[in-house]
Amino acid sequence: MTNFDEVVNRRGIFAQKWDDQSGEYIPMWVADMDFRIPDPITRALNDRIQKGTFGFSFIDEGMYDTIIAYYAHSHQCEVKREWIVFVPSVMPGANLACRLAGGDIMLNTPMYPHIRRLPQERIREFVRFRFGRRTGAMRWILRPWRQPAMRT
């Protein structure tokens, strides 16, 4: 079990999130990796490292089965194997999504700065939405900063 109360100092280990920023603010990135990974993952990684080879692995069929079963069990929806595309990290996946988008792209703000650049890199229009919080309510609402252009 991961201890989410443990503070792990990641400064000084070339962690871009912490060592590549100035100031005393707390950066809140798309992937907060400031927690120790669970022990079973650490053991599995150590076992793999002990083998001493690291290149050109493939995705095991069990990975697809696990993802399909997870969505069926947790979200009561069917996912077909051919819908699953593995990408190395969030940004290549976001870039792929922008390339495939057939229209404008909606971004909520605040937003991870690298994702904000994607529509511009793909020469797409984007509509910014700001998250707001209703007084006394525990839900978020979207407020457009500008209305999208009407298409004819």
GIFENJO-V256706 format. One record per pair of residues at least 24 apart in sequence whose C-alpha atoms are under 6 Angstrom apart, sorted by sequence separation. I is the first residue (numbers start at 1). J is the second residue. D is the distance in Angstrom with one decimal. If there is no record, write none. Layout:
((I/J/D) (I/J/D))
//
This chain:
((2/38/5.2) (1/38/5.7))
//
